[in-house]
Amino acid sequence: MIRVDRKELTRSEIVRVAANCFLNDGYTKTTVNSMCKKLNMSPGNMTFHFPTKEHMLAELVEMLCKYQWKMMEDEAKDGYSSIMAICLELLTIASACEQDEVAKDFFLSSYRSEMCMEHIRKNDTDRAKEVFKEYCPDWSDEYFSEAETLVSGIEYAVFFTTSDSAPLDVRVAGALRTILSIYNVPKEIRDEKIKKVLSMNYQKLGLDTLTKFRKYVDQTTEQALFDLLKRKQIAQ
């Protein structure tokens, strides 16, 4: 007989509520106490599963990394190259940050978290190995890892804006030019991809990306809860 781990069930429910709060109310504004009230749970019980709010954010960032792979696969089916998909991803996230304060708070908080950056850099390093291997045939794993350390800093600079920041298209073009240069992508290919991605309706794509990620998180957490409850029914 299959037995459902009650801890696993509680953890999934916490992730579902945290996702809803972070992606709708904002990570910074959300408190552990406010989530506890929604869950009818004591702070001690919640911190048993997630010691801090940052641990919950890291869980969502892992989901975001999986979602990015799914997006890249979907875009490949639509005819986009892997390089184009990466360019599009940076542009849409930057656009979402510019249009939606909750999105900006979520992404900037993620990039400021050492815990989250471990997930982001590992994920992006694995993708870079796949996407840029033909341009970096002699690179070791350490080279790719170091490159992604630089790339993550460039990405943060694009997302973080002040009153003196350049327009979005200028920031993204400069960032993509630098990132693709790091991976030895030839200039003619760099110019072609950047021109193509900037010709898209990236304002709409940015908001669509955020909406789709919220939906993906909802579906993923709800499916996890459904599977756990189904296993519990089978076990009874």
Rosetta constraint file for C-alpha pairs under 8 A:
AtomPair CA 1 CA 234 HARMONIC 7.80 0.50
AtomPair CA 1 CA 235 HARMONIC 5.28 0.50
AtomPair CA 2 CA 231 HARMONIC 6.73 0.50
AtomPair CA 2 CA 232 HARMONIC 7.31 0.50
AtomPair CA 2 CA 234 HARMONIC 7.11 0.50
AtomPair CA 2 CA 235 HARMONIC 4.86 0.50
AtomPair CA 3 CA 231 HARMONIC 7.38 0.50
AtomPair CA 3 CA 232 HARMONIC 6.39 0.50
AtomPair CA 3 CA 235 HARMONIC 5.69 0.50
AtomPair CA 4 CA 8 HARMONIC 7.69 0.50
AtomPair CA 4 CA 9 HARMONIC 7.69 0.50
AtomPair CA 4 CA 228 HARMONIC 6.68 0.50
AtomPair CA 4 CA 229 HARMONIC 7.95 0.50
AtomPair CA 4 CA 231 HARMONIC 6.51 0.50
AtomPair CA 4 CA 232 HARMONIC 5.38 0.50
AtomPair CA 4 CA 235 HARMONIC 7.65 0.50
AtomPair CA 5 CA 9 HARMONIC 6.61 0.50
AtomPair CA 6 CA 10 HARMONIC 6.22 0.50
AtomPair CA 7 CA 11 HARMONIC 6.02 0.50
AtomPair CA 7 CA 49 HARMONIC 7.78 0.50
AtomPair CA 8 CA 12 HARMONIC 6.23 0.50
AtomPair CA 9 CA 13 HARMONIC 6.42 0.50
AtomPair CA 9 CA 225 HARMONIC 6.71 0.50
AtomPair CA 9 CA 228 HARMONIC 6.52 0.50
AtomPair CA 10 CA 14 HARMONIC 6.26 0.50
AtomPair CA 11 CA 15 HARMONIC 6.27 0.50
AtomPair CA 11 CA 49 HARMONIC 6.28 0.50
AtomPair CA 12 CA 16 HARMONIC 6.24 0.50
AtomPair CA 12 CA 221 HARMONIC 6.53 0.50
AtomPair CA 12 CA 224 HARMONIC 6.87 0.50
AtomPair CA 12 CA 225 HARMONIC 6.33 0.50
AtomPair CA 13 CA 17 HARMONIC 6.39 0.50
AtomPair CA 13 CA 221 HARMONIC 7.65 0.50
AtomPair CA 13 CA 225 HARMONIC 7.10 0.50
AtomPair CA 14 CA 18 HARMONIC 5.98 0.50
AtomPair CA 14 CA 39 HARMONIC 7.50 0.50
AtomPair CA 14 CA 46 HARMONIC 7.59 0.50
AtomPair CA 15 CA 19 HARMONIC 5.94 0.50
AtomPair CA 15 CA 56 HARMONIC 6.77 0.50
AtomPair CA 15 CA 59 HARMONIC 7.58 0.50
AtomPair CA 15 CA 60 HARMONIC 7.73 0.50
AtomPair CA 15 CA 221 HARMONIC 7.10 0.50
AtomPair CA 16 CA 20 HARMONIC 6.37 0.50
AtomPair CA 16 CA 217 HARMONIC 7.78 0.50
AtomPair CA 16 CA 218 HARMONIC 6.92 0.50
AtomPair CA 16 CA 221 HARMONIC 5.46 0.50
AtomPair CA 16 CA 222 HARMONIC 7.32 0.50
AtomPair CA 17 CA 21 HARMONIC 6.21 0.50
AtomPair CA 17 CA 35 HARMONIC 6.87 0.50
AtomPair CA 17 CA 38 HARMONIC 7.63 0.50
AtomPair CA 17 CA 39 HARMONIC 7.57 0.50
AtomPair CA 18 CA 22 HARMONIC 5.93 0.50
AtomPair CA 18 CA 35 HARMONIC 6.89 0.50
AtomPair CA 18 CA 56 HARMONIC 6.85 0.50
AtomPair CA 19 CA 23 HARMONIC 5.89 0.50
AtomPair CA 19 CA 60 HARMONIC 6.87 0.50
AtomPair CA 19 CA 214 HARMONIC 7.98 0.50
AtomPair CA 19 CA 217 HARMONIC 6.97 0.50
AtomPair CA 19 CA 218 HARMONIC 7.77 0.50
AtomPair CA 20 CA 24 HARMONIC 5.88 0.50
AtomPair CA 20 CA 25 HARMONIC 7.76 0.50
AtomPair CA 20 CA 214 HARMONIC 7.93 0.50
AtomPair CA 20 CA 218 HARMONIC 7.79 0.50
AtomPair CA 21 CA 25 HARMONIC 5.14 0.50
AtomPair CA 21 CA 26 HARMONIC 6.41 0.50
AtomPair CA 21 CA 27 HARMONIC 7.13 0.50
AtomPair CA 21 CA 30 HARMONIC 6.40 0.50
AtomPair CA 21 CA 35 HARMONIC 7.69 0.50
AtomPair CA 22 CA 26 HARMONIC 4.50 0.50
AtomPair CA 22 CA 27 HARMONIC 4.31 0.50
AtomPair CA 22 CA 28 HARMONIC 7.91 0.50
AtomPair CA 22 CA 30 HARMONIC 6.63 0.50
AtomPair CA 22 CA 102 HARMONIC 7.74 0.50
AtomPair CA 22 CA 106 HARMONIC 6.97 0.50
AtomPair CA 23 CA 27 HARMONIC 7.21 0.50
AtomPair CA 23 CA 102 HARMONIC 6.49 0.50
AtomPair CA 23 CA 103 HARMONIC 7.02 0.50
AtomPair CA 23 CA 106 HARMONIC 7.19 0.50
AtomPair CA 23 CA 214 HARMONIC 6.76 0.50
AtomPair CA 24 CA 102 HARMONIC 6.73 0.50
AtomPair CA 25 CA 29 HARMONIC 6.75 0.50
AtomPair CA 25 CA 30 HARMONIC 6.73 0.50
AtomPair CA 25 CA 102 HARMONIC 6.76 0.50
AtomPair CA 26 CA 30 HARMONIC 6.16 0.50
AtomPair CA 26 CA 101 HARMONIC 7.97 0.50
AtomPair CA 26 CA 102 HARMONIC 4.83 0.50
AtomPair CA 26 CA 103 HARMONIC 7.67 0.50
AtomPair CA 26 CA 105 HARMONIC 6.44 0.50
AtomPair CA 26 CA 106 HARMONIC 6.72 0.50
AtomPair CA 27 CA 102 HARMONIC 7.50 0.50
AtomPair CA 27 CA 105 HARMONIC 6.44 0.50
AtomPair CA 27 CA 106 HARMONIC 5.80 0.50
AtomPair CA 27 CA 109 HARMONIC 7.51 0.50
AtomPair CA 28 CA 105 HARMONIC 6.90 0.50
AtomPair CA 28 CA 109 HARMONIC 7.88 0.50
AtomPair CA 30 CA 34 HARMONIC 6.75 0.50
AtomPair CA 30 CA 35 HARMONIC 7.53 0.50
AtomPair CA 31 CA 35 HARMONIC 6.54 0.50
AtomPair CA 31 CA 53 HARMONIC 7.75 0.50
AtomPair CA 32 CA 36 HARMONIC 6.15 0.50
AtomPair CA 32 CA 43 HARMONIC 7.01 0.50
AtomPair CA 32 CA 53 HARMONIC 6.66 0.50
AtomPair CA 33 CA 37 HARMONIC 6.29 0.50
AtomPair CA 33 CA 43 HARMONIC 6.60 0.50
AtomPair CA 34 CA 38 HARMONIC 6.57 0.50
AtomPair CA 35 CA 39 HARMONIC 6.24 0.50
AtomPair CA 36 CA 40 HARMONIC 5.70 0.50
AtomPair CA 36 CA 41 HARMONIC 4.88 0.50
AtomPair CA 36 CA 42 HARMONIC 6.04 0.50
AtomPair CA 36 CA 43 HARMONIC 6.18 0.50
AtomPair CA 36 CA 46 HARMONIC 7.20 0.50
AtomPair CA 37 CA 41 HARMONIC 6.48 0.50
AtomPair CA 41 CA 45 HARMONIC 6.55 0.50
AtomPair CA 41 CA 46 HARMONIC 6.92 0.50
AtomPair CA 42 CA 46 HARMONIC 6.49 0.50
AtomPair CA 43 CA 47 HARMONIC 6.09 0.50
AtomPair CA 44 CA 48 HARMONIC 6.17 0.50
AtomPair CA 45 CA 49 HARMONIC 6.98 0.50
AtomPair CA 46 CA 50 HARMONIC 6.10 0.50
AtomPair CA 46 CA 51 HARMONIC 7.56 0.50
AtomPair CA 47 CA 51 HARMONIC 4.22 0.50
AtomPair CA 47 CA 52 HARMONIC 6.38 0.50
AtomPair CA 50 CA 55 HARMONIC 5.72 0.50
AtomPair CA 50 CA 56 HARMONIC 6.34 0.50
AtomPair CA 51 CA 55 HARMONIC 6.67 0.50
AtomPair CA 52 CA 56 HARMONIC 7.08 0.50
AtomPair CA 53 CA 57 HARMONIC 6.43 0.50
AtomPair CA 54 CA 58 HARMONIC 6.16 0.50
AtomPair CA 54 CA 113 HARMONIC 7.50 0.50
AtomPair CA 54 CA 115 HARMONIC 7.71 0.50
AtomPair CA 55 CA 59 HARMONIC 6.40 0.50
AtomPair CA 55 CA 115 HARMONIC 7.65 0.50
AtomPair CA 56 CA 60 HARMONIC 6.52 0.50
AtomPair CA 57 CA 61 HARMONIC 6.19 0.50
AtomPair CA 57 CA 110 HARMONIC 7.14 0.50
AtomPair CA 57 CA 116 HARMONIC 7.30 0.50
AtomPair CA 58 CA 62 HARMONIC 6.28 0.50
AtomPair CA 58 CA 110 HARMONIC 7.54 0.50
AtomPair CA 58 CA 115 HARMONIC 6.40 0.50
AtomPair CA 58 CA 116 HARMONIC 4.84 0.50
AtomPair CA 58 CA 119 HARMONIC 7.62 0.50
AtomPair CA 59 CA 63 HARMONIC 6.60 0.50
AtomPair CA 60 CA 64 HARMONIC 6.18 0.50
AtomPair CA 61 CA 65 HARMONIC 6.21 0.50
AtomPair CA 61 CA 110 HARMONIC 7.21 0.50
AtomPair CA 61 CA 116 HARMONIC 6.38 0.50
AtomPair CA 61 CA 119 HARMONIC 7.13 0.50
AtomPair CA 61 CA 120 HARMONIC 7.35 0.50
AtomPair CA 62 CA 66 HARMONIC 6.51 0.50
AtomPair CA 62 CA 119 HARMONIC 6.30 0.50
AtomPair CA 62 CA 120 HARMONIC 7.72 0.50
AtomPair CA 63 CA 67 HARMONIC 6.14 0.50
AtomPair CA 63 CA 217 HARMONIC 7.31 0.50
AtomPair CA 64 CA 68 HARMONIC 6.13 0.50
AtomPair CA 64 CA 213 HARMONIC 7.53 0.50
AtomPair CA 65 CA 69 HARMONIC 6.60 0.50
AtomPair CA 65 CA 119 HARMONIC 7.73 0.50
AtomPair CA 65 CA 120 HARMONIC 6.84 0.50
AtomPair CA 65 CA 123 HARMONIC 6.31 0.50
AtomPair CA 66 CA 70 HARMONIC 6.42 0.50
AtomPair CA 67 CA 71 HARMONIC 6.10 0.50
AtomPair CA 67 CA 213 HARMONIC 7.31 0.50
AtomPair CA 67 CA 216 HARMONIC 7.57 0.50
AtomPair CA 68 CA 72 HARMONIC 6.17 0.50
AtomPair CA 68 CA 89 HARMONIC 7.97 0.50
AtomPair CA 69 CA 73 HARMONIC 6.26 0.50
AtomPair CA 70 CA 74 HARMONIC 6.17 0.50
AtomPair CA 71 CA 75 HARMONIC 6.04 0.50
AtomPair CA 72 CA 76 HARMONIC 6.12 0.50
AtomPair CA 72 CA 82 HARMONIC 6.82 0.50
AtomPair CA 72 CA 85 HARMONIC 5.68 0.50
AtomPair CA 72 CA 86 HARMONIC 7.57 0.50
AtomPair CA 73 CA 77 HARMONIC 6.45 0.50
AtomPair CA 74 CA 78 HARMONIC 6.49 0.50
AtomPair CA 75 CA 79 HARMONIC 6.47 0.50
AtomPair CA 75 CA 80 HARMONIC 5.42 0.50
AtomPair CA 75 CA 81 HARMONIC 7.78 0.50
AtomPair CA 75 CA 85 HARMONIC 6.45 0.50
AtomPair CA 76 CA 80 HARMONIC 4.78 0.50
AtomPair CA 76 CA 81 HARMONIC 5.91 0.50
AtomPair CA 76 CA 82 HARMONIC 6.76 0.50
AtomPair CA 76 CA 85 HARMONIC 7.58 0.50
AtomPair CA 80 CA 84 HARMONIC 5.91 0.50
AtomPair CA 80 CA 85 HARMONIC 6.26 0.50
AtomPair CA 81 CA 85 HARMONIC 6.21 0.50
AtomPair CA 82 CA 86 HARMONIC 6.38 0.50
AtomPair CA 82 CA 131 HARMONIC 5.90 0.50
AtomPair CA 83 CA 87 HARMONIC 6.33 0.50
AtomPair CA 83 CA 131 HARMONIC 6.45 0.50
AtomPair CA 83 CA 132 HARMONIC 7.93 0.50
AtomPair CA 83 CA 193 HARMONIC 7.69 0.50
AtomPair CA 84 CA 88 HARMONIC 6.03 0.50
AtomPair CA 84 CA 193 HARMONIC 6.01 0.50
AtomPair CA 84 CA 197 HARMONIC 7.35 0.50
AtomPair CA 85 CA 89 HARMONIC 6.08 0.50
AtomPair CA 86 CA 90 HARMONIC 6.44 0.50
AtomPair CA 87 CA 91 HARMONIC 6.35 0.50
AtomPair CA 87 CA 176 HARMONIC 6.72 0.50
AtomPair CA 87 CA 193 HARMONIC 7.42 0.50
AtomPair CA 87 CA 194 HARMONIC 7.25 0.50
AtomPair CA 87 CA 197 HARMONIC 6.87 0.50
AtomPair CA 88 CA 92 HARMONIC 6.04 0.50
AtomPair CA 88 CA 197 HARMONIC 6.10 0.50
AtomPair CA 89 CA 93 HARMONIC 6.16 0.50
AtomPair CA 90 CA 94 HARMONIC 6.10 0.50
AtomPair CA 90 CA 155 HARMONIC 7.42 0.50
AtomPair CA 90 CA 172 HARMONIC 7.54 0.50
AtomPair CA 91 CA 95 HARMONIC 5.99 0.50
AtomPair CA 91 CA 172 HARMONIC 6.32 0.50
AtomPair CA 91 CA 197 HARMONIC 7.82 0.50
AtomPair CA 91 CA 202 HARMONIC 6.89 0.50
AtomPair CA 91 CA 206 HARMONIC 7.57 0.50
AtomPair CA 92 CA 96 HARMONIC 6.02 0.50
AtomPair CA 92 CA 202 HARMONIC 6.04 0.50
AtomPair CA 92 CA 203 HARMONIC 7.53 0.50
AtomPair CA 92 CA 205 HARMONIC 5.77 0.50
AtomPair CA 92 CA 206 HARMONIC 4.18 0.50
AtomPair CA 92 CA 207 HARMONIC 7.86 0.50
AtomPair CA 92 CA 209 HARMONIC 6.75 0.50
AtomPair CA 93 CA 97 HARMONIC 6.18 0.50
AtomPair CA 93 CA 159 HARMONIC 7.84 0.50
AtomPair CA 93 CA 206 HARMONIC 5.98 0.50
AtomPair CA 93 CA 209 HARMONIC 7.52 0.50
AtomPair CA 93 CA 210 HARMONIC 7.98 0.50
AtomPair CA 94 CA 98 HARMONIC 6.27 0.50
AtomPair CA 94 CA 158 HARMONIC 6.60 0.50
AtomPair CA 94 CA 159 HARMONIC 5.34 0.50
AtomPair CA 94 CA 168 HARMONIC 7.52 0.50
AtomPair CA 94 CA 172 HARMONIC 7.79 0.50
AtomPair CA 94 CA 206 HARMONIC 7.40 0.50
AtomPair CA 95 CA 99 HARMONIC 6.28 0.50
AtomPair CA 95 CA 168 HARMONIC 7.28 0.50
AtomPair CA 95 CA 202 HARMONIC 6.56 0.50
AtomPair CA 95 CA 203 HARMONIC 5.81 0.50
AtomPair CA 95 CA 205 HARMONIC 7.84 0.50
AtomPair CA 95 CA 206 HARMONIC 4.89 0.50
AtomPair CA 95 CA 207 HARMONIC 7.62 0.50
AtomPair CA 96 CA 100 HARMONIC 5.74 0.50
AtomPair CA 96 CA 103 HARMONIC 6.18 0.50
AtomPair CA 96 CA 104 HARMONIC 7.14 0.50
AtomPair CA 96 CA 203 HARMONIC 7.39 0.50
AtomPair CA 96 CA 206 HARMONIC 4.30 0.50
AtomPair CA 96 CA 207 HARMONIC 5.48 0.50
AtomPair CA 96 CA 209 HARMONIC 7.56 0.50
AtomPair CA 96 CA 210 HARMONIC 6.70 0.50
AtomPair CA 97 CA 101 HARMONIC 6.41 0.50
AtomPair CA 97 CA 102 HARMONIC 7.79 0.50
AtomPair CA 97 CA 103 HARMONIC 5.20 0.50
AtomPair CA 97 CA 104 HARMONIC 4.02 0.50
AtomPair CA 97 CA 105 HARMONIC 7.80 0.50
AtomPair CA 97 CA 107 HARMONIC 7.61 0.50
AtomPair CA 97 CA 159 HARMONIC 6.37 0.50
AtomPair CA 98 CA 104 HARMONIC 6.97 0.50
AtomPair CA 98 CA 159 HARMONIC 7.73 0.50
AtomPair CA 98 CA 168 HARMONIC 7.98 0.50
AtomPair CA 99 CA 203 HARMONIC 7.77 0.50
AtomPair CA 99 CA 206 HARMONIC 7.97 0.50
AtomPair CA 99 CA 207 HARMONIC 7.58 0.50
AtomPair CA 100 CA 104 HARMONIC 6.32 0.50
AtomPair CA 100 CA 207 HARMONIC 7.90 0.50
AtomPair CA 101 CA 105 HARMONIC 6.03 0.50
AtomPair CA 102 CA 106 HARMONIC 6.16 0.50
AtomPair CA 103 CA 107 HARMONIC 6.21 0.50
AtomPair CA 103 CA 210 HARMONIC 7.22 0.50
AtomPair CA 104 CA 108 HARMONIC 5.92 0.50
AtomPair CA 104 CA 159 HARMONIC 7.19 0.50
AtomPair CA 105 CA 109 HARMONIC 5.82 0.50
AtomPair CA 106 CA 110 HARMONIC 6.19 0.50
AtomPair CA 107 CA 111 HARMONIC 6.25 0.50
AtomPair CA 107 CA 159 HARMONIC 7.78 0.50
AtomPair CA 108 CA 112 HARMONIC 6.15 0.50
AtomPair CA 108 CA 156 HARMONIC 7.10 0.50
AtomPair CA 108 CA 159 HARMONIC 7.04 0.50
AtomPair CA 108 CA 160 HARMONIC 7.04 0.50
AtomPair CA 109 CA 113 HARMONIC 6.32 0.50
AtomPair CA 110 CA 116 HARMONIC 5.58 0.50
AtomPair CA 110 CA 117 HARMONIC 6.92 0.50
AtomPair CA 111 CA 116 HARMONIC 6.84 0.50
AtomPair CA 111 CA 117 HARMONIC 5.95 0.50
AtomPair CA 111 CA 152 HARMONIC 7.95 0.50
AtomPair CA 111 CA 156 HARMONIC 6.62 0.50
AtomPair CA 112 CA 116 HARMONIC 7.95 0.50
AtomPair CA 112 CA 117 HARMONIC 7.59 0.50
AtomPair CA 113 CA 117 HARMONIC 6.06 0.50
AtomPair CA 114 CA 118 HARMONIC 6.40 0.50
AtomPair CA 115 CA 119 HARMONIC 7.20 0.50
AtomPair CA 116 CA 120 HARMONIC 6.32 0.50
AtomPair CA 117 CA 121 HARMONIC 5.80 0.50
AtomPair CA 118 CA 122 HARMONIC 6.12 0.50
AtomPair CA 119 CA 123 HARMONIC 6.05 0.50
AtomPair CA 120 CA 124 HARMONIC 5.99 0.50
AtomPair CA 121 CA 125 HARMONIC 5.81 0.50
AtomPair CA 121 CA 145 HARMONIC 7.43 0.50
AtomPair CA 121 CA 148 HARMONIC 6.18 0.50
AtomPair CA 121 CA 149 HARMONIC 6.88 0.50
AtomPair CA 121 CA 152 HARMONIC 7.29 0.50
AtomPair CA 122 CA 126 HARMONIC 6.29 0.50
AtomPair CA 122 CA 145 HARMONIC 7.69 0.50
AtomPair CA 123 CA 127 HARMONIC 6.40 0.50
AtomPair CA 124 CA 128 HARMONIC 5.99 0.50
AtomPair CA 124 CA 148 HARMONIC 6.80 0.50
AtomPair CA 125 CA 129 HARMONIC 6.29 0.50
AtomPair CA 125 CA 144 HARMONIC 5.98 0.50
AtomPair CA 125 CA 145 HARMONIC 5.70 0.50
AtomPair CA 125 CA 148 HARMONIC 5.97 0.50
AtomPair CA 126 CA 130 HARMONIC 6.71 0.50
AtomPair CA 127 CA 131 HARMONIC 6.11 0.50
AtomPair CA 128 CA 132 HARMONIC 5.56 0.50
AtomPair CA 128 CA 133 HARMONIC 7.44 0.50
AtomPair CA 128 CA 144 HARMONIC 7.12 0.50
AtomPair CA 129 CA 133 HARMONIC 5.36 0.50
AtomPair CA 129 CA 144 HARMONIC 6.90 0.50
AtomPair CA 132 CA 136 HARMONIC 6.26 0.50
AtomPair CA 132 CA 183 HARMONIC 6.44 0.50
AtomPair CA 132 CA 185 HARMONIC 7.82 0.50
AtomPair CA 133 CA 137 HARMONIC 5.51 0.50
AtomPair CA 135 CA 183 HARMONIC 6.58 0.50
AtomPair CA 135 CA 184 HARMONIC 5.64 0.50
AtomPair CA 135 CA 185 HARMONIC 6.14 0.50
AtomPair CA 136 CA 183 HARMONIC 6.56 0.50
AtomPair CA 136 CA 184 HARMONIC 6.79 0.50
AtomPair CA 139 CA 143 HARMONIC 5.72 0.50
AtomPair CA 139 CA 144 HARMONIC 6.85 0.50
AtomPair CA 140 CA 144 HARMONIC 6.64 0.50
AtomPair CA 141 CA 145 HARMONIC 6.17 0.50
AtomPair CA 142 CA 146 HARMONIC 6.09 0.50
AtomPair CA 143 CA 147 HARMONIC 6.10 0.50
AtomPair CA 144 CA 148 HARMONIC 6.25 0.50
AtomPair CA 145 CA 149 HARMONIC 6.46 0.50
AtomPair CA 146 CA 150 HARMONIC 6.71 0.50
AtomPair CA 147 CA 151 HARMONIC 6.24 0.50
AtomPair CA 147 CA 182 HARMONIC 7.03 0.50
AtomPair CA 147 CA 183 HARMONIC 7.93 0.50
AtomPair CA 148 CA 152 HARMONIC 5.93 0.50
AtomPair CA 149 CA 153 HARMONIC 6.61 0.50
AtomPair CA 150 CA 154 HARMONIC 6.47 0.50
AtomPair CA 151 CA 155 HARMONIC 6.19 0.50
AtomPair CA 151 CA 179 HARMONIC 6.18 0.50
AtomPair CA 152 CA 156 HARMONIC 6.20 0.50
AtomPair CA 153 CA 157 HARMONIC 6.34 0.50
AtomPair CA 154 CA 158 HARMONIC 6.48 0.50
AtomPair CA 154 CA 175 HARMONIC 6.32 0.50
AtomPair CA 154 CA 179 HARMONIC 7.87 0.50
AtomPair CA 155 CA 159 HARMONIC 6.41 0.50
AtomPair CA 155 CA 175 HARMONIC 7.26 0.50
AtomPair CA 156 CA 160 HARMONIC 6.01 0.50
AtomPair CA 157 CA 161 HARMONIC 7.49 0.50
AtomPair CA 158 CA 171 HARMONIC 6.02 0.50
AtomPair CA 158 CA 172 HARMONIC 6.67 0.50
AtomPair CA 158 CA 175 HARMONIC 7.21 0.50
AtomPair CA 161 CA 165 HARMONIC 5.59 0.50
AtomPair CA 166 CA 170 HARMONIC 6.21 0.50
AtomPair CA 166 CA 171 HARMONIC 6.08 0.50
AtomPair CA 167 CA 171 HARMONIC 6.32 0.50
AtomPair CA 168 CA 172 HARMONIC 6.07 0.50
AtomPair CA 169 CA 173 HARMONIC 5.96 0.50
AtomPair CA 169 CA 198 HARMONIC 6.80 0.50
AtomPair CA 170 CA 174 HARMONIC 6.17 0.50
AtomPair CA 171 CA 175 HARMONIC 6.12 0.50
AtomPair CA 172 CA 176 HARMONIC 5.99 0.50
AtomPair CA 173 CA 177 HARMONIC 6.02 0.50
AtomPair CA 173 CA 194 HARMONIC 6.28 0.50
AtomPair CA 173 CA 198 HARMONIC 7.92 0.50
AtomPair CA 174 CA 178 HARMONIC 6.30 0.50
AtomPair CA 175 CA 179 HARMONIC 6.08 0.50
AtomPair CA 176 CA 180 HARMONIC 5.89 0.50
AtomPair CA 176 CA 190 HARMONIC 7.91 0.50
AtomPair CA 176 CA 194 HARMONIC 7.02 0.50
AtomPair CA 177 CA 181 HARMONIC 6.10 0.50
AtomPair CA 177 CA 190 HARMONIC 6.47 0.50
AtomPair CA 177 CA 191 HARMONIC 7.77 0.50
AtomPair CA 177 CA 194 HARMONIC 7.64 0.50
AtomPair CA 178 CA 182 HARMONIC 6.23 0.50
AtomPair CA 179 CA 183 HARMONIC 6.74 0.50
AtomPair CA 180 CA 184 HARMONIC 6.43 0.50
AtomPair CA 180 CA 185 HARMONIC 5.38 0.50
AtomPair CA 180 CA 190 HARMONIC 6.47 0.50
AtomPair CA 181 CA 185 HARMONIC 5.65 0.50
AtomPair CA 181 CA 186 HARMONIC 7.50 0.50
AtomPair CA 181 CA 187 HARMONIC 7.82 0.50
AtomPair CA 181 CA 190 HARMONIC 7.88 0.50
AtomPair CA 185 CA 189 HARMONIC 6.69 0.50
AtomPair CA 185 CA 190 HARMONIC 6.40 0.50
AtomPair CA 186 CA 190 HARMONIC 6.23 0.50
AtomPair CA 187 CA 191 HARMONIC 6.03 0.50
AtomPair CA 188 CA 192 HARMONIC 6.13 0.50
AtomPair CA 189 CA 193 HARMONIC 6.15 0.50
AtomPair CA 190 CA 194 HARMONIC 6.14 0.50
AtomPair CA 191 CA 195 HARMONIC 6.02 0.50
AtomPair CA 192 CA 196 HARMONIC 6.14 0.50
AtomPair CA 193 CA 197 HARMONIC 6.09 0.50
AtomPair CA 194 CA 198 HARMONIC 6.11 0.50
AtomPair CA 195 CA 199 HARMONIC 6.31 0.50
AtomPair CA 196 CA 200 HARMONIC 7.05 0.50
AtomPair CA 198 CA 202 HARMONIC 7.28 0.50
AtomPair CA 201 CA 205 HARMONIC 6.36 0.50
AtomPair CA 202 CA 206 HARMONIC 5.81 0.50
AtomPair CA 203 CA 207 HARMONIC 6.65 0.50
AtomPair CA 204 CA 208 HARMONIC 6.04 0.50
AtomPair CA 205 CA 209 HARMONIC 5.92 0.50
AtomPair CA 206 CA 210 HARMONIC 6.51 0.50
AtomPair CA 207 CA 211 HARMONIC 6.24 0.50
AtomPair CA 208 CA 212 HARMONIC 5.98 0.50
AtomPair CA 209 CA 213 HARMONIC 6.06 0.50
AtomPair CA 210 CA 214 HARMONIC 6.20 0.50
AtomPair CA 211 CA 215 HARMONIC 6.25 0.50
AtomPair CA 212 CA 216 HARMONIC 6.01 0.50
AtomPair CA 213 CA 217 HARMONIC 6.11 0.50
AtomPair CA 214 CA 218 HARMONIC 6.22 0.50
AtomPair CA 215 CA 219 HARMONIC 6.08 0.50
AtomPair CA 216 CA 220 HARMONIC 5.95 0.50
AtomPair CA 217 CA 221 HARMONIC 6.03 0.50
AtomPair CA 218 CA 222 HARMONIC 5.92 0.50
AtomPair CA 219 CA 223 HARMONIC 5.88 0.50
AtomPair CA 220 CA 224 HARMONIC 6.17 0.50
AtomPair CA 221 CA 225 HARMONIC 6.26 0.50
AtomPair CA 222 CA 226 HARMONIC 6.07 0.50
AtomPair CA 223 CA 227 HARMONIC 6.04 0.50
AtomPair CA 224 CA 228 HARMONIC 6.23 0.50
AtomPair CA 225 CA 229 HARMONIC 6.14 0.50
AtomPair CA 226 CA 230 HARMONIC 6.01 0.50
AtomPair CA 227 CA 231 HARMONIC 6.16 0.50
AtomPair CA 228 CA 232 HARMONIC 6.23 0.50
AtomPair CA 229 CA 233 HARMONIC 6.26 0.50
AtomPair CA 230 CA 234 HARMONIC 6.29 0.50
AtomPair CA 231 CA 235 HARMONIC 6.15 0.50
AtomPair CA 232 CA 236 HARMONIC 6.35 0.50
